[in-house]
Amino acid sequence: MPPKKPQIKRSGPLDSVDPRAALDEFARLLEVANQLAWKRNFPELDAWESEVKIALSRFYGGDSEEYARFDAIWFRPGMYYSGQPDKDFIDAFQHGIQQARMFLTSRKRDWEARTSASTPTRRAIVANPKDVFVVHGHDHGIKETVARFLSKVGLSPIILHEQPDEGRTIIEKFEHHAYVSFAIVIFSKDDLGVAVNGLPKDKPIESALRPRARQNVVLELGYFMGALGRKNVRAIVEDGVETPSDFSGVLYIPFDAADGWRLKLVKELKSAGLQVDANAAFD
């Protein structure tokens, strides 16, 4: 049986949401849903599901009724067995994607109504041009190195666990501090993993495991790609760590012992329009 869903705490959009941004995002996600067609190996479905959940967390909150409704949609059979025919998987996918399209269409119509009827009631939150959000995993050494470097060149690194909670949930705290000009995502060797179709048949499973970043790191990479655009997001990758193939267009900067990453990062920060003291970077 599927696990019980947590009790829903709230419904409706978050106060700080820009209706136009929400409308554009749900229109895009609905368009992707309309183009999805079933196939046996389906990384596109997983990537799209993640994007929808990121959007729902961003515009409604991870504890919202809207998030729970989408999370309850199944795109695969509820049970698996050896020799299971493709028809079971196809039927489950078609039923799930039909539900998802109806759900996204409803959300899109909600935001269309809000966009046409709304009038500005509060000042838009403007990002501080010096704020740079640093997404990290368990390697605090790399995190501190990157943060000190950003401070050295005149920027303000935002590290979530260093910010006050002020009674907020993690996702509320994240959303509050995510109004930044730029995001740096650190892929360090925190987890080990392997694709199911990459499992060795004649060797121990440990021989196939490869270093990966934490799941929250990949999730937040996707969030900032949607919120800031690819040109304002850079990933610093420790040697040997896998990078997600679905996030094409993101520039990955190798974290090398010779510190070549510093020069590359300065160039990318300047290219994105941030004011940095390049001379101080290498003093």
CORBELVEN-V498226 format. One record per pair of residues at least 12 apart in sequence whose ideal C-beta (glycine too) atoms are under 10 Angstrom apart, sorted by the first residue. I is the first residue (numbers start at 1). J is the second residue. If there is no record, write none. Layout:
I_J ; I_J
//
This chain:
1_78 ; 1_79 ; 2_72 ; 2_74 ; 2_78 ; 5_68 ; 5_69 ; 5_71 ; 5_72 ; 6_62 ; 6_63 ; 6_68 ; 6_71 ; 7_63 ; 7_68 ; 8_63 ; 8_64 ; 8_65 ; 8_66 ; 8_67 ; 8_68 ; 8_69 ; 9_61 ; 9_62 ; 9_63 ; 9_64 ; 9_65 ; 9_68 ; 9_169 ; 10_60 ; 10_61 ; 10_63 ; 10_64 ; 10_65 ; 10_66 ; 10_67 ; 11_60 ; 11_61 ; 11_63 ; 11_64 ; 11_65 ; 11_66 ; 11_68 ; 11_69 ; 12_60 ; 12_61 ; 12_64 ; 12_65 ; 12_66 ; 12_110 ; 13_58 ; 13_59 ; 13_60 ; 13_61 ; 13_64 ; 13_66 ; 13_107 ; 13_110 ; 13_111 ; 13_114 ; 14_57 ; 14_58 ; 14_59 ; 14_60 ; 14_61 ; 14_64 ; 14_171 ; 14_172 ; 14_175 ; 15_121 ; 15_122 ; 16_58 ; 16_59 ; 16_122 ; 16_124 ; 16_125 ; 16_175 ; 16_176 ; 16_179 ; 17_58 ; 17_59 ; 17_60 ; 17_61 ; 17_111 ; 17_114 ; 17_175 ; 18_59 ; 18_111 ; 18_115 ; 18_118 ; 18_124 ; 18_125 ; 19_59 ; 19_110 ; 19_111 ; 19_112 ; 19_113 ; 19_114 ; 19_115 ; 19_116 ; 19_117 ; 19_118 ; 20_111 ; 20_114 ; 20_115 ; 20_118 ; 21_55 ; 21_58 ; 21_59 ; 21_111 ; 21_115 ; 21_226 ; 21_227 ; 22_55 ; 22_58 ; 22_59 ; 22_60 ; 22_107 ; 22_108 ; 22_110 ; 22_111 ; 22_114 ; 22_115 ; 23_59 ; 23_107 ; 23_108 ; 23_109 ; 23_110 ; 23_111 ; 23_112 ; 23_113 ; 23_114 ; 23_115 ; 23_116 ; 24_108 ; 24_111 ; 24_115 ; 25_51 ; 25_52 ; 25_54 ; 25_55 ; 25_56 ; 25_58 ; 25_59 ; 25_107 ; 25_108 ; 25_111 ; 25_226 ; 25_227 ; 26_52 ; 26_55 ; 26_56 ; 26_59 ; 26_103 ; 26_104 ; 26_105 ; 26_106 ; 26_107 ; 26_108 ; 26_109 ; 26_110 ; 26_111 ; 26_112 ; 27_104 ; 27_105 ; 27_107 ; 27_108 ; 27_111 ; 27_112 ; 28_51 ; 28_55 ; 28_104 ; 28_108 ; 28_226 ; 29_48 ; 29_51 ; 29_52 ; 29_54 ; 29_55 ; 29_56 ; 29_100 ; 29_104 ; 29_107 ; 29_108 ; 29_226 ; 30_52 ; 30_100 ; 30_101 ; 30_103 ; 30_104 ; 30_105 ; 30_107 ; 30_108 ; 31_104 ; 32_44 ; 32_47 ; 32_48 ; 32_51 ; 32_52 ; 32_104 ; 33_45 ; 33_48 ; 33_52 ; 33_97 ; 33_98 ; 33_100 ; 33_101 ; 33_103 ; 33_104 ; 33_105 ; 34_97 ; 34_101 ; 34_104 ; 34_105 ; 35_48 ; 36_48 ; 36_75 ; 36_93 ; 36_97 ; 36_100 ; 36_101 ; 37_90 ; 37_93 ; 37_94 ; 37_97 ; 38_75 ; 38_86 ; 38_89 ; 38_90 ; 38_91 ; 38_92 ; 38_93 ; 38_94 ; 38_97 ; 39_86 ; 39_89 ; 39_90 ; 39_93 ; 40_86 ; 40_89 ; 40_90 ; 40_197 ; 41_195 ; 41_196 ; 41_197 ; 42_75 ; 42_76 ; 42_89 ; 42_93 ; 43_195 ; 43_244 ; 43_245 ; 43_246 ; 44_246 ; 45_75 ; 45_76 ; 45_93 ; 45_96 ; 45_97 ; 46_75 ; 46_246 ; 47_222 ; 47_244 ; 47_245 ; 47_246 ; 47_247 ; 48_75 ; 48_97 ; 48_100 ; 48_246 ; 49_70 ; 49_71 ; 49_73 ; 49_75 ; 49_96 ; 49_100 ; 50_215 ; 50_218 ; 50_219 ; 50_222 ; 50_223 ; 50_244 ; 50_246 ; 51_222 ; 51_223 ; 51_225 ; 51_226 ; 51_246 ; 52_67 ; 52_70 ; 52_71 ; 52_73 ; 52_100 ; 52_103 ; 52_104 ; 52_107 ; 53_67 ; 53_70 ; 53_71 ; 53_219 ; 53_222 ; 54_219 ; 54_220 ; 54_221 ; 54_222 ; 54_223 ; 54_224 ; 54_225 ; 54_226 ; 54_227 ; 55_67 ; 55_70 ; 55_104 ; 55_107 ; 55_222 ; 55_223 ; 55_226 ; 56_68 ; 56_69 ; 56_70 ; 56_71 ; 56_103 ; 56_107 ; 57_171 ; 57_174 ; 57_175 ; 57_219 ; 57_223 ; 58_171 ; 58_174 ; 58_175 ; 58_178 ; 58_223 ; 58_226 ; 58_227 ; 59_107 ; 59_111 ; 59_175 ; 60_107 ; 61_169 ; 61_171 ; 61_172 ; 61_175 ; 62_169 ; 62_170 ; 62_171 ; 62_172 ; 62_174 ; 62_175 ; 63_169 ; 63_171 ; 63_172 ; 64_171 ; 66_103 ; 66_106 ; 66_107 ; 66_110 ; 67_171 ; 69_99 ; 69_103 ; 69_106 ; 69_107 ; 70_99 ; 70_100 ; 70_103 ; 70_104 ; 70_107 ; 72_99 ; 72_103 ; 73_95 ; 73_96 ; 73_97 ; 73_98 ; 73_99 ; 73_100 ; 73_102 ; 73_103 ; 74_92 ; 74_93 ; 74_95 ; 74_96 ; 74_99 ; 75_89 ; 75_92 ; 75_93 ; 75_94 ; 75_95 ; 75_96 ; 75_97 ; 75_99 ; 75_100 ; 76_88 ; 76_89 ; 76_92 ; 76_93 ; 76_96 ; 77_89 ; 77_90 ; 77_91 ; 77_92 ; 77_93 ; 78_92 ; 124_179 ; 125_176 ; 125_179 ; 126_179 ; 126_181 ; 127_178 ; 127_179 ; 127_180 ; 127_181 ; 127_182 ; 127_227 ; 127_228 ; 127_232 ; 128_155 ; 128_156 ; 128_158 ; 128_179 ; 128_180 ; 128_181 ; 129_155 ; 129_156 ; 129_180 ; 129_181 ; 129_182 ; 129_273 ; 129_274 ; 129_275 ; 130_150 ; 130_154 ; 130_155 ; 130_156 ; 130_157 ; 130_180 ; 130_181 ; 130_182 ; 130_274 ; 130_275 ; 130_276 ; 131_150 ; 131_155 ; 131_156 ; 131_157 ; 131_158 ; 131_177 ; 131_178 ; 131_179 ; 131_180 ; 131_181 ; 131_182 ; 131_183 ; 131_274 ; 132_146 ; 132_147 ; 132_150 ; 132_151 ; 132_153 ; 132_155 ; 132_156 ; 132_157 ; 132_158 ; 132_180 ; 132_181 ; 132_182 ; 132_183 ; 132_184 ; 132_232 ; 132_234 ; 132_269 ; 132_272 ; 132_274 ; 132_276 ; 133_156 ; 133_157 ; 133_158 ; 133_159 ; 133_160 ; 133_174 ; 133_177 ; 133_178 ; 133_179 ; 133_180 ; 133_181 ; 133_182 ; 133_183 ; 133_184 ; 133_185 ; 133_220 ; 133_223 ; 133_224 ; 133_227 ; 133_228 ; 133_233 ; 134_146 ; 134_147 ; 134_150 ; 134_157 ; 134_158 ; 134_159 ; 134_160 ; 134_162 ; 134_180 ; 134_182 ; 134_183 ; 134_184 ; 134_185 ; 134_186 ; 134_236 ; 135_158 ; 135_159 ; 135_160 ; 135_174 ; 135_183 ; 135_184 ; 135_185 ; 135_186 ; 135_187 ; 135_213 ; 135_214 ; 135_216 ; 135_217 ; 135_218 ; 135_219 ; 135_220 ; 135_221 ; 135_223 ; 135_224 ; 135_233 ; 135_235 ; 135_236 ; 136_159 ; 136_160 ; 136_161 ; 136_184 ; 136_185 ; 136_186 ; 136_187 ; 136_188 ; 136_190 ; 136_213 ; 136_214 ; 136_216 ; 136_217 ; 136_220 ; 136_236 ; 137_185 ; 137_186 ; 137_187 ; 137_188 ; 137_189 ; 137_190 ; 137_191 ; 137_212 ; 137_213 ; 137_214 ; 137_215 ; 137_216 ; 137_217 ; 137_218 ; 137_238 ; 137_241 ; 138_188 ; 138_189 ; 138_190 ; 138_191 ; 138_213 ; 138_214 ; 138_217 ; 139_186 ; 139_187 ; 139_188 ; 139_189 ; 139_190 ; 139_213 ; 139_214 ; 139_238 ; 139_255 ; 140_159 ; 140_161 ; 140_188 ; 141_188 ; 142_186 ; 142_187 ; 142_188 ; 142_189 ; 142_236 ; 142_238 ; 142_255 ; 142_261 ; 143_157 ; 143_159 ; 143_161 ; 143_184 ; 143_186 ; 143_188 ; 143_236 ; 144_157 ; 144_159 ; 145_186 ; 145_236 ; 145_255 ; 145_259 ; 145_261 ; 145_262 ; 146_159 ; 146_184 ; 146_186 ; 146_236 ; 146_255 ; 146_261 ; 146_262 ; 146_265 ; 147_159 ; 147_162 ; 147_184 ; 147_186 ; 149_184 ; 149_259 ; 149_261 ; 149_262 ; 149_265 ; 149_266 ; 149_280 ; 149_281 ; 150_182 ; 150_184 ; 150_265 ; 150_269 ; 150_274 ; 150_276 ; 150_281 ; 151_280 ; 152_262 ; 152_276 ; 152_277 ; 152_280 ; 152_281 ; 152_282 ; 152_283 ; 153_262 ; 153_265 ; 153_266 ; 153_269 ; 153_270 ; 153_274 ; 153_275 ; 153_276 ; 153_277 ; 153_278 ; 153_279 ; 153_280 ; 153_281 ; 153_282 ; 154_269 ; 154_274 ; 154_275 ; 154_276 ; 154_277 ; 154_278 ; 154_280 ; 154_281 ; 155_181 ; 155_182 ; 155_184 ; 155_269 ; 155_274 ; 155_275 ; 155_276 ; 155_277 ; 156_180 ; 156_181 ; 157_180 ; 157_184 ; 158_177 ; 158_178 ; 158_179 ; 158_180 ; 158_182 ; 158_183 ; 158_184 ; 159_177 ; 160_173 ; 160_174 ; 160_176 ; 160_177 ; 160_178 ; 160_220 ; 161_173 ; 162_177 ; 163_176 ; 163_177 ; 170_216 ; 174_216 ; 174_220 ; 174_223 ; 175_223 ; 175_227 ; 178_220 ; 178_223 ; 178_224 ; 178_227 ; 178_228 ; 179_227 ; 179_228 ; 180_224 ; 180_227 ; 180_228 ; 180_232 ; 181_228 ; 181_232 ; 181_269 ; 181_272 ; 181_273 ; 181_274 ; 182_224 ; 182_228 ; 182_231 ; 182_232 ; 182_233 ; 182_234 ; 182_268 ; 182_269 ; 182_272 ; 182_273 ; 182_274 ; 183_220 ; 183_221 ; 183_223 ; 183_224 ; 183_225 ; 183_227 ; 183_228 ; 183_232 ; 183_233 ; 183_234 ; 183_235 ; 184_224 ; 184_233 ; 184_234 ; 184_235 ; 184_236 ; 184_253 ; 184_265 ; 184_268 ; 184_269 ; 185_213 ; 185_217 ; 185_218 ; 185_220 ; 185_221 ; 185_222 ; 185_223 ; 185_224 ; 185_225 ; 185_233 ; 185_234 ; 185_235 ; 185_236 ; 185_237 ; 185_247 ; 185_250 ; 185_252 ; 186_213 ; 186_214 ; 186_217 ; 186_235 ; 186_236 ; 186_237 ; 186_238 ; 186_241 ; 186_255 ; 187_211 ; 187_212 ; 187_213 ; 187_214 ; 187_217 ; 187_218 ; 187_221 ; 187_235 ; 187_236 ; 187_237 ; 187_238 ; 187_241 ; 187_242 ; 187_243 ; 187_244 ; 187_252 ; 187_253 ; 187_255 ; 188_211 ; 188_212 ; 188_213 ; 188_214 ; 188_217 ; 188_236 ; 188_237 ; 188_238 ; 188_241 ; 188_255 ; 189_210 ; 189_211 ; 189_212 ; 189_213 ; 189_238 ; 189_239 ; 189_240 ; 189_241 ; 189_242 ; 190_211 ; 190_212 ; 190_213 ; 190_214 ; 190_215 ; 190_216 ; 190_217 ; 190_238 ; 190_241 ; 191_209 ; 191_210 ; 191_211 ; 191_212 ; 191_213 ; 191_214 ; 191_215 ; 191_217 ; 191_241 ; 191_242 ; 192_205 ; 192_206 ; 192_208 ; 192_209 ; 192_210 ; 192_211 ; 192_212 ; 192_242 ; 193_208 ; 193_209 ; 193_210 ; 193_211 ; 193_212 ; 193_213 ; 193_215 ; 193_242 ; 194_206 ; 194_207 ; 194_208 ; 194_209 ; 194_210 ; 194_212 ; 194_242 ; 195_208 ; 195_210 ; 195_242 ; 198_210 ; 210_240 ; 210_241 ; 210_242 ; 211_238 ; 211_239 ; 211_240 ; 211_241 ; 211_242 ; 212_241 ; 212_242 ; 212_243 ; 212_244 ; 213_235 ; 213_237 ; 213_238 ; 213_241 ; 213_242 ; 213_243 ; 213_244 ; 217_235 ; 217_244 ; 218_235 ; 218_243 ; 218_244 ; 218_246 ; 218_247 ; 220_233 ; 221_233 ; 221_235 ; 221_243 ; 221_244 ; 221_247 ; 221_250 ; 222_244 ; 222_246 ; 222_247 ; 222_250 ; 224_250 ; 225_247 ; 225_249 ; 225_250 ; 228_272 ; 229_249 ; 229_272 ; 230_247 ; 230_248 ; 230_249 ; 230_250 ; 230_251 ; 231_249 ; 231_250 ; 231_251 ; 231_268 ; 231_271 ; 231_272 ; 231_273 ; 232_268 ; 232_269 ; 232_272 ; 232_273 ; 232_274 ; 233_247 ; 233_249 ; 233_250 ; 233_251 ; 233_268 ; 233_272 ; 234_250 ; 234_251 ; 234_252 ; 234_253 ; 234_261 ; 234_264 ; 234_265 ; 234_268 ; 234_269 ; 234_271 ; 234_272 ; 235_247 ; 235_250 ; 235_251 ; 235_252 ; 235_253 ; 235_255 ; 236_252 ; 236_253 ; 236_254 ; 236_255 ; 236_256 ; 236_261 ; 236_264 ; 236_265 ; 237_252 ; 237_253 ; 237_254 ; 237_255 ; 237_256 ; 237_261 ; 238_254 ; 238_255 ; 238_256 ; 239_254 ; 239_255 ; 239_256 ; 239_257 ; 241_254 ; 241_255 ; 251_264 ; 251_265 ; 251_268 ; 251_271 ; 253_265 ; 253_267 ; 253_268 ; 259_281 ; 259_282 ; 262_278 ; 262_281 ; 262_282 ; 263_278 ; 263_281 ; 263_282 ; 265_281 ; 266_278 ; 266_280 ; 266_281 ; 266_282 ; 269_281
//
